[in-house]
Amino acid sequence: MAHAAGFVAKAEVVDRTTRKAAVACARGAGVVLPTFAELAGTLPLPRAINERLADVDPDQKDPSNLWRVHWFNARDRRHRTDVPDHIVLSPALTGVSAPIVVLIGSRFPMIGAHKVLPAYAGLVSLLVTGQFDPRRHRAVWPSTGNYCRGGVAISRILGCDGVAVLPEGMSSERYDWLEKWVADPAHIVRTVGTESNVKEIYDKCHELAQNSDNVILNQFSAFSNYMVHHSCTGAACDRVFAALEGKRDGARLAAFVSATGSAGTIAAGDYLKSAHGTRIAAVEALECPTMLENGYGEHNIQGIGDKHIPLIHNVMNTDFIIGVSDRVTDRLNVLFNSDTGRACIARQTGLSREELTEFEEIGLSGFANIVAAITLARHMNYGADDVIMTVATDSARMYGTEAAAARQKFFADGFNDADAEHVYASCLSDNTSNQLLETGQAGRRRIFNLGYYTWVEQQGVSIEDFDARSEQSFWQDIAQSVPAWDRLITEFNADVGLN
């Protein structure tokens, strides 16, 4: 790719001595790396790998779990399925005719969230090009929660130290997990604030980067994040759409909806737009309306850090911006994860206990995506032939303490039937939010320009590299680089010699 060195990583070996050290470490740790094509499901997993996986706990620090870093894990998370696990939301639940399909990210190994996928892509791209020596380098993972957990998991498996950098106000469950996985308690670095305090994370990373042994893997600017979601999450959505039961002959994949966060997942929308003409909707919190209003604020939709435009967000290909309030997602977390709430939903929709149990796999950002999909369906008057695809990054198990806090905040006197009925109607079936912007070219340019202040003024990206991202050919080059990266992975495995 014809871009400045260091801006978009090239699929070529940079330092053969460092690569040789990484090969030796991989051999000692018993690591064989899956290619991106294997993770995307376009190539089958080797038979020996499949046989080995049968006896491996998906939550253990085992090198075999690298081969589960994909969307094709079955519900038991041990076996592989041909179609990624998903939920098709009932019109009785959503109040719209359009089928809303939610891919389930909690099936991913080790962290129960799909953020382990970009973490794998980020570190492996450095290993195979000879830019990371596991003997001395520490991988630093800036995040608002799931990405740093994924990074720590991948680091430990690949035999190096992983440092999690995240706001101190994130859910207790995130910290509980990290404390069990880091090699040293000092490898959990708490920064000021909550979900919206991304700049404070960057500031800490600048401090850590003064030590040359610390390698910063910033999900907000790592184009490997874009590449792997385009390749793997895009292909997973396409596979689900092709296999949808009850899909009418004239069905189309009308829209892909995703909270931006690091803007990795939304890259799947670019894949789907190329394949199906799918329109792309980016979601953010109303309490911090960065794209909608160039605004600021604090919110609790954990997993979608904001107050800036990620460098890897292909803004010029985004069709809608949709705002969702954390008051909605917090209350939906209570509704779907309480006996009173589930009883209400069952009365209103006829969903069975088993069907309601599936919503345990949807966390706060997943609920934000669902509400945004409903908003989009109403705005566009989508019908039964118009499929909307979205994702649930993680599960309700990551937000038990948040649900308890929301109950105290909104329902201090107890969450009763009347409360449940109100939440169900106002947040789902009768939700009439109009916080939606059809971007158009002028709107896209406005949002694109907003990124200048973070990336050029604060983070030192050249104006030439920053502007290059306005052309779709820039993003197409990244998407088309997958085969070159897979060749490097294959060569790395051959040198490790454990196939």
C-alpha positions as semicolon CSV with decimal commas, in nm:
position;residue;x (nm);y (nm);z (nm)
1;M;0,000;0,000;0,000
2;A;0,132;0,341;-0,093
3;H;0,112;0,509;0,244
4;A;0,376;0,646;0,478
5;A;0,574;0,385;0,670
6;G;0,429;0,316;1,011
7;F;0,081;0,447;0,928
8;V;-0,068;0,135;0,771
9;A;0,139;-0,174;0,849
10;K;0,264;-0,355;0,541
11;A;0,258;-0,733;0,512
12;E;0,635;-0,768;0,495
13;V;0,909;-0,866;0,736
14;V;1,067;-0,560;0,899
15;D;1,324;-0,721;1,130
16;R;1,431;-1,081;1,068
17;T;1,627;-1,107;1,392
18;T;1,324;-1,011;1,600
19;R;1,105;-1,241;1,393
20;K;1,345;-1,527;1,460
21;A;1,313;-1,463;1,834
22;A;0,933;-1,460;1,802
23;V;0,945;-1,791;1,614
24;A;1,152;-1,947;1,894
25;C;0,909;-1,821;2,157
26;A;0,613;-1,957;1,963
27;R;0,784;-2,293;1,934
28;G;0,850;-2,302;2,307
29;A;0,489;-2,208;2,386
30;G;0,347;-2,465;2,143
31;V;0,179;-2,198;1,932
32;V;0,045;-2,248;1,580
33;L;-0,127;-1,939;1,440
34;P;-0,456;-1,956;1,246
35;T;-0,474;-1,752;0,928
36;F;-0,741;-1,487;0,883
37;A;-0,903;-1,698;0,611
38;E;-0,939;-1,983;0,860
39;L;-1,088;-1,749;1,119
40;A;-1,326;-1,604;0,858
41;G;-1,452;-1,952;0,770
42;T;-1,341;-1,932;0,409
43;L;-1,088;-2,210;0,474
44;P;-1,152;-2,512;0,702
45;L;-0,954;-2,565;1,019
46;P;-0,691;-2,841;0,999
47;R;-0,824;-3,178;1,116
48;A;-0,554;-3,213;1,382
49;I;-0,653;-2,878;1,530
50;N;-1,020;-2,975;1,544
51;E;-0,936;-3,301;1,718
52;R;-0,719;-3,123;1,974
53;L;-0,985;-2,860;2,050
54;A;-1,234;-3,118;2,170
55;D;-1,043;-3,154;2,498
56;V;-0,959;-2,786;2,554
57;D;-1,156;-2,561;2,790
58;P;-1,243;-2,243;2,595
59;D;-1,159;-2,028;2,897
60;Q;-0,809;-2,163;2,962
61;K;-0,468;-2,019;2,872
62;D;-0,417;-2,281;2,604
63;P;-0,262;-2,211;2,260
64;S;-0,536;-2,418;2,097
65;N;-0,787;-2,148;2,192
66;L;-0,636;-1,922;1,926
67;W;-0,825;-2,144;1,682
68;R;-1,152;-2,045;1,850
69;V;-1,103;-1,673;1,786
70;H;-1,388;-1,664;1,535
71;W;-1,766;-1,637;1,503
72;F;-1,825;-2,007;1,440
73;N;-1,819;-2,138;1,797
74;A;-2,129;-2,332;1,897
75;R;-2,328;-2,250;2,209
76;D;-2,115;-2,478;2,424
77;R;-1,812;-2,278;2,297
78;R;-1,626;-2,607;2,247
79;H;-1,750;-2,719;1,909
80;R;-1,775;-2,548;1,573
81;T;-2,093;-2,461;1,389
82;D;-2,140;-2,388;1,018
83;V;-2,352;-2,078;1,087
84;P;-2,248;-1,824;1,354
85;D;-2,474;-1,818;1,660
86;H;-2,737;-1,545;1,640
87;I;-3,079;-1,435;1,758
88;V;-3,357;-1,318;1,525
89;L;-3,567;-1,073;1,721
90;S;-3,942;-1,116;1,706
91;P;-4,152;-0,828;1,564
92;A;-4,364;-0,871;1,877
93;L;-4,058;-0,770;2,077
94;T;-3,924;-0,491;1,856
95;G;-4,250;-0,342;1,729
96;V;-4,116;-0,335;1,370
97;S;-4,168;-0,573;1,078
98;A;-3,804;-0,582;0,972
99;P;-3,614;-0,886;1,101
100;I;-3,335;-0,772;1,334
101;V;-3,057;-1,029;1,356
102;V;-2,804;-1,015;1,642
103;L;-2,474;-1,204;1,615
104;I;-2,361;-1,335;1,954
105;G;-2,009;-1,227;2,052
106;S;-2,005;-1,408;2,386
107;R;-1,918;-1,737;2,212
108;F;-1,561;-1,619;2,161
109;P;-1,302;-1,790;2,383
110;M;-1,132;-1,670;2,699
111;I;-1,307;-1,335;2,736
112;G;-1,660;-1,413;2,613
113;A;-1,650;-1,115;2,375
114;H;-1,553;-1,063;2,012
115;K;-1,282;-0,808;2,098
116;V;-1,036;-1,094;2,128
117;L;-1,046;-1,105;1,745
118;P;-0,885;-0,763;1,681
119;A;-0,645;-0,825;1,969
120;Y;-0,525;-1,139;1,792
121;A;-0,490;-0,953;1,461
122;G;-0,295;-0,670;1,620
123;L;-0,032;-0,875;1,801
124;V;0,007;-1,140;1,533
125;S;0,069;-0,877;1,264
126;L;0,362;-0,753;1,473
127;L;0,497;-1,103;1,543
128;V;0,505;-1,221;1,182
129;T;0,669;-0,900;1,058
130;G;0,938;-0,906;1,325
131;Q;0,824;-0,601;1,519
132;F;0,755;-0,770;1,854
133;D;0,997;-0,974;2,059
134;P;0,804;-1,170;2,327
135;R;1,123;-1,206;2,533
136;R;1,142;-0,835;2,614
137;H;0,841;-0,647;2,477
138;R;0,522;-0,583;2,671
139;A;0,200;-0,548;2,474
140;V;0,002;-0,246;2,600
141;W;-0,371;-0,260;2,530
142;P;-0,563;0,072;2,563
143;S;-0,934;0,006;2,595
144;T;-1,260;0,068;2,774
145;G;-1,275;-0,296;2,875
146;N;-1,314;-0,587;2,636
147;Y;-1,027;-0,517;2,397
148;C;-0,773;-0,497;2,679
149;R;-0,908;-0,826;2,816
150;G;-0,868;-0,981;2,473
151;G;-0,519;-0,838;2,448
152;V;-0,414;-0,978;2,785
153;A;-0,551;-1,321;2,687
154;I;-0,371;-1,325;2,351
155;S;-0,050;-1,197;2,512
156;R;-0,045;-1,469;2,776
157;I;-0,102;-1,743;2,520
158;L;0,170;-1,606;2,294
159;G;0,415;-1,601;2,584
160;C;0,451;-1,231;2,656
161;D;0,329;-0,977;2,908
162;G;0,009;-0,788;2,838
163;V;-0,073;-0,455;3,005
164;A;-0,438;-0,346;3,026
165;V;-0,505;0,029;3,027
166;L;-0,868;0,117;3,101
167;P;-1,081;0,371;3,292
168;E;-1,122;0,305;3,662
169;G;-1,501;0,337;3,637
170;M;-1,558;0,033;3,415
171;S;-1,761;-0,265;3,536
172;S;-1,628;-0,471;3,826
173;E;-1,659;-0,786;3,616
174;R;-1,392;-0,655;3,377
175;Y;-1,149;-0,602;3,662
176;D;-1,232;-0,938;3,820
177;W;-1,139;-1,110;3,494
178;L;-0,818;-0,910;3,450
179;E;-0,697;-0,990;3,800
180;K;-0,711;-1,361;3,715
181;W;-0,528;-1,330;3,385
182;V;-0,251;-1,072;3,417
183;A;0,098;-1,197;3,506
184;D;0,147;-0,907;3,749
185;P;-0,115;-0,689;3,923
186;A;0,085;-0,386;3,803
187;H;-0,020;-0,480;3,449
188;I;-0,368;-0,341;3,519
189;V;-0,343;0,036;3,471
190;R;-0,648;0,236;3,580
191;T;-0,700;0,577;3,422
192;V;-0,933;0,859;3,523
193;G;-1,301;0,845;3,433
194;T;-1,539;0,607;3,263
195;E;-1,652;0,511;2,915
196;S;-1,605;0,855;2,755
197;N;-1,254;0,920;2,884
198;V;-1,054;0,786;2,590
199;K;-0,806;1,072;2,574
200;E;-0,695;0,992;2,928
201;I;-0,615;0,641;2,807
202;Y;-0,407;0,786;2,523
203;D;-0,222;1,013;2,766
204;K;-0,126;0,714;2,982
205;C;-0,010;0,525;2,674
206;H;0,213;0,817;2,575
207;E;0,369;0,792;2,920
208;L;0,415;0,415;2,892
209;A;0,563;0,449;2,542
210;Q;0,863;0,633;2,688
211;N;0,987;0,285;2,777
212;S;1,092;0,120;2,450
213;D;0,995;-0,222;2,585
214;N;0,628;-0,114;2,586
215;V;0,455;-0,163;2,251
216;I;0,121;0,019;2,225
217;L;-0,148;-0,170;2,034
218;N;-0,411;0,104;2,000
219;Q;-0,737;-0,042;1,871
220;F;-0,861;0,304;1,772
221;S;-0,579;0,350;1,521
222;A;-0,467;-0,006;1,434
223;F;-0,581;-0,086;1,082
224;S;-0,547;-0,456;1,163
225;N;-0,866;-0,401;1,368
226;Y;-1,046;-0,277;1,057
227;M;-0,900;-0,554;0,840
228;V;-0,996;-0,845;1,064
229;H;-1,352;-0,726;1,122
230;H;-1,399;-0,658;0,751
231;S;-1,274;-1,006;0,671
232;C;-1,412;-1,212;0,962
233;T;-1,715;-1,027;1,102
234;G;-1,830;-0,926;0,755
235;A;-1,809;-1,286;0,635
236;A;-1,990;-1,407;0,949
237;C;-2,280;-1,168;0,888
238;D;-2,296;-1,278;0,526
239;R;-2,306;-1,645;0,631
240;V;-2,589;-1,579;0,877
241;F;-2,790;-1,386;0,619
242;A;-2,752;-1,667;0,365
243;A;-2,875;-1,924;0,620
244;L;-3,164;-1,733;0,778
245;E;-3,460;-1,963;0,836
246;G;-3,791;-1,837;0,706
247;K;-3,622;-1,573;0,492
248;R;-3,851;-1,463;0,213
249;D;-3,736;-1,492;-0,148
250;G;-3,715;-1,116;-0,191
251;A;-3,522;-1,054;0,131
252;R;-3,229;-0,815;0,125
253;L;-2,961;-0,731;0,378
254;A;-3,080;-0,375;0,415
255;A;-2,861;-0,242;0,695
256;F;-2,575;-0,314;0,931
257;V;-2,590;-0,137;1,268
258;S;-2,294;-0,105;1,504
259;A;-2,185;0,114;1,791
260;T;-1,855;0,261;1,682
261;G;-1,634;0,215;1,988
262;S;-1,298;0,166;1,821
263;A;-1,480;0,147;1,484
264;G;-1,347;-0,201;1,417
265;T;-1,676;-0,392;1,412
266;I;-1,842;-0,140;1,181
267;A;-1,589;-0,241;0,915
268;A;-1,816;-0,542;0,858
269;G;-2,060;-0,292;0,712
270;D;-1,811;-0,208;0,436
271;Y;-1,790;-0,578;0,351
272;L;-2,169;-0,608;0,340
273;K;-2,215;-0,288;0,141
274;S;-1,980;-0,426;-0,126
275;A;-2,163;-0,760;-0,132
276;H;-2,525;-0,650;-0,089
277;G;-2,553;-0,272;-0,109
278;T;-2,616;-0,275;0,268
279;R;-2,643;0,065;0,436
280;I;-2,429;0,133;0,742
281;A;-2,548;0,290;1,069
282;A;-2,308;0,402;1,343
283;V;-2,438;0,418;1,700
284;E;-2,331;0,645;1,985
285;A;-2,460;0,751;2,326
286;L;-2,695;1,049;2,337
287;E;-2,520;1,161;2,653
288;C;-2,202;1,210;2,449
289;P;-2,321;1,299;2,097
290;T;-1,983;1,325;1,926
291;M;-2,089;1,243;1,570
292;L;-2,440;1,383;1,599
293;E;-2,348;1,720;1,748
294;N;-1,968;1,739;1,782
295;G;-2,059;1,709;2,150
296;Y;-1,923;1,567;2,471
297;G;-2,037;1,419;2,799
298;E;-2,039;1,103;3,010
299;H;-2,240;0,784;2,963
300;N;-2,262;0,420;3,068
301;I;-2,300;0,224;2,744
302;Q;-1,980;0,039;2,821
303;G;-1,781;-0,066;2,515
304;I;-1,835;0,239;2,292
305;G;-1,576;0,493;2,408
306;D;-1,613;0,830;2,242
307;K;-1,544;1,208;2,240
308;H;-1,332;1,145;1,931
309;I;-1,354;0,984;1,587
310;P;-1,142;0,667;1,566
311;L;-0,874;0,678;1,299
312;I;-0,997;0,346;1,160
313;H;-1,360;0,458;1,114
314;N;-1,439;0,472;0,743
315;V;-1,662;0,773;0,801
316;M;-1,704;0,850;0,431
317;N;-1,890;0,520;0,385
318;T;-2,128;0,562;0,683
319;D;-2,493;0,634;0,599
320;F;-2,658;0,699;0,936
321;I;-2,568;0,814;1,285
322;I;-2,809;0,701;1,559
323;G;-2,808;0,816;1,920
324;V;-2,920;0,589;2,204
325;S;-2,948;0,696;2,568
326;D;-2,775;0,502;2,843
327;R;-3,100;0,542;3,040
328;V;-3,250;0,305;2,783
329;T;-2,969;0,048;2,788
330;D;-2,938;0,051;3,168
331;R;-3,310;-0,012;3,209
332;L;-3,315;-0,282;2,941
333;N;-3,036;-0,454;3,132
334;V;-3,269;-0,464;3,434
335;L;-3,572;-0,568;3,227
336;F;-3,409;-0,866;3,057
337;N;-3,216;-0,984;3,361
338;S;-3,486;-0,993;3,627
339;D;-3,773;-1,234;3,686
340;T;-4,021;-0,946;3,684
341;G;-3,890;-0,814;3,355
342;R;-3,883;-1,150;3,182
343;A;-4,239;-1,224;3,295
344;C;-4,348;-0,894;3,144
345;I;-4,174;-0,966;2,813
346;A;-4,328;-1,313;2,802
347;R;-4,677;-1,166;2,852
348;Q;-4,625;-0,904;2,584
349;T;-4,456;-1,118;2,321
350;G;-4,529;-1,483;2,388
351;L;-4,158;-1,563;2,400
352;S;-4,077;-1,881;2,587
353;R;-3,847;-1,908;2,888
354;E;-3,583;-2,067;2,664
355;E;-3,608;-1,782;2,413
356;L;-3,581;-1,522;2,689
357;T;-3,272;-1,696;2,828
358;E;-3,093;-1,615;2,502
359;F;-3,089;-1,249;2,604
360;E;-2,839;-1,333;2,875
361;E;-2,592;-1,316;2,585
362;I;-2,654;-0,945;2,525
363;G;-2,465;-0,674;2,713
364;L;-2,509;-0,299;2,728
365;S;-2,368;-0,214;2,385
366;G;-2,572;-0,500;2,236
367;F;-2,889;-0,341;2,369
368;A;-2,776;-0,008;2,223
369;N;-2,736;-0,174;1,883
370;I;-3,081;-0,333;1,906
371;V;-3,250;-0,005;2,000
372;A;-3,067;0,172;1,716
373;A;-3,176;-0,099;1,471
374;I;-3,539;-0,046;1,578
375;T;-3,497;0,330;1,533
376;L;-3,353;0,279;1,185
377;A;-3,631;0,037;1,085
378;R;-3,894;0,292;1,185
379;H;-3,716;0,580;1,012
380;M;-3,673;0,387;0,686
381;N;-4,011;0,212;0,711
382;Y;-3,836;-0,119;0,662
383;G;-4,063;-0,418;0,613
384;A;-4,047;-0,795;0,644
385;D;-3,806;-0,826;0,351
386;D;-3,554;-0,581;0,498
387;V;-3,306;-0,763;0,722
388;I;-3,105;-0,555;0,968
389;M;-2,786;-0,714;1,101
390;T;-2,611;-0,615;1,421
391;V;-2,393;-0,766;1,695
392;A;-2,380;-0,817;2,069
393;T;-2,015;-0,776;2,163
394;D;-2,047;-0,938;2,505
395;S;-2,304;-1,078;2,747
396;A;-2,509;-0,965;3,045
397;R;-2,264;-1,160;3,262
398;M;-2,025;-0,868;3,226
399;Y;-2,281;-0,626;3,372
400;G;-2,438;-0,786;3,678
401;T;-2,308;-0,509;3,901
402;E;-2,428;-0,251;3,650
403;A;-2,778;-0,401;3,656
404;A;-2,779;-0,379;4,035
405;A;-2,669;-0,015;4,019
406;A;-2,939;0,064;3,762
407;R;-3,207;-0,093;3,981
408;Q;-3,101;0,129;4,267
409;K;-3,081;0,437;4,045
410;F;-3,410;0,401;3,859
411;F;-3,618;0,173;4,081
412;A;-3,505;0,239;4,436
413;D;-3,844;0,122;4,572
414;G;-3,827;-0,206;4,378
415;F;-3,877;-0,309;4,017
416;N;-4,243;-0,405;3,988
417;D;-4,478;-0,511;3,708
418;A;-4,577;-0,154;3,625
419;D;-4,210;-0,055;3,597
420;A;-4,143;-0,348;3,368
421;E;-4,439;-0,262;3,144
422;H;-4,317;0,097;3,115
423;V;-3,960;-0,001;3,031
424;Y;-4,076;-0,255;2,774
425;A;-4,300;-0,002;2,598
426;S;-4,078;0,306;2,617
427;C;-3,747;0,138;2,539
428;L;-3,856;-0,126;2,286
429;S;-4,201;-0,170;2,137
430;D;-4,307;0,195;2,137
431;N;-3,966;0,357;2,121
432;T;-4,000;0,661;1,895
433;S;-3,655;0,814;1,928
434;N;-3,579;1,054;1,645
435;Q;-3,209;1,086;1,724
436;L;-3,102;0,981;1,376
437;L;-2,898;1,159;1,113
438;E;-2,875;1,056;0,748
439;T;-2,521;1,169;0,686
440;G;-2,503;1,263;0,319
441;Q;-2,173;1,387;0,180
442;A;-2,169;1,709;0,386
443;G;-2,244;1,523;0,709
444;R;-1,975;1,267;0,641
445;R;-1,722;1,539;0,571
446;R;-1,813;1,718;0,897
447;I;-1,759;1,402;1,101
448;F;-1,442;1,315;0,910
449;N;-1,298;1,662;0,979
450;L;-1,368;1,628;1,350
451;G;-1,108;1,353;1,365
452;Y;-0,837;1,601;1,270
453;Y;-0,813;1,740;1,622
454;T;-0,742;1,401;1,779
455;W;-0,519;1,242;1,520
456;V;-0,324;1,526;1,360
457;E;-0,308;1,783;1,640
458;Q;-0,282;1,544;1,937
459;Q;-0,149;1,212;1,807
460;G;0,090;1,329;1,536
461;V;-0,060;1,164;1,226
462;S;0,047;1,352;0,913
463;I;-0,220;1,549;0,732
464;E;-0,145;1,350;0,414
465;D;-0,213;1,019;0,590
466;F;-0,517;1,159;0,764
467;D;-0,670;1,284;0,437
468;A;-0,590;0,959;0,251
469;R;-0,864;0,792;0,458
470;S;-1,133;0,990;0,277
471;E;-1,089;0,775;-0,034
472;Q;-1,257;0,433;-0,051
473;S;-0,953;0,293;-0,232
474;F;-0,759;0,339;0,094
475;W;-0,994;0,103;0,279
476;Q;-1,016;-0,139;-0,012
477;D;-0,638;-0,176;-0,007
478;I;-0,651;-0,273;0,361
479;A;-0,931;-0,524;0,304
480;Q;-0,747;-0,678;0,011
481;S;-0,426;-0,724;0,211
482;V;-0,559;-1,035;0,393
483;P;-0,398;-1,293;0,158
484;A;-0,058;-1,126;0,202
485;W;-0,093;-1,141;0,581
486;D;-0,201;-1,503;0,562
487;R;0,113;-1,587;0,364
488;L;0,324;-1,434;0,641
489;I;0,135;-1,633;0,905
490;T;0,181;-1,955;0,705
491;E;0,554;-1,889;0,667
492;F;0,582;-1,811;1,039
493;N;0,411;-2,141;1,126
494;A;0,643;-2,329;0,892
495;D;0,943;-2,186;1,072
496;V;0,792;-2,272;1,411
497;G;0,762;-2,627;1,281
498;L;0,473;-2,754;1,495
499;N;0,206;-2,801;1,224
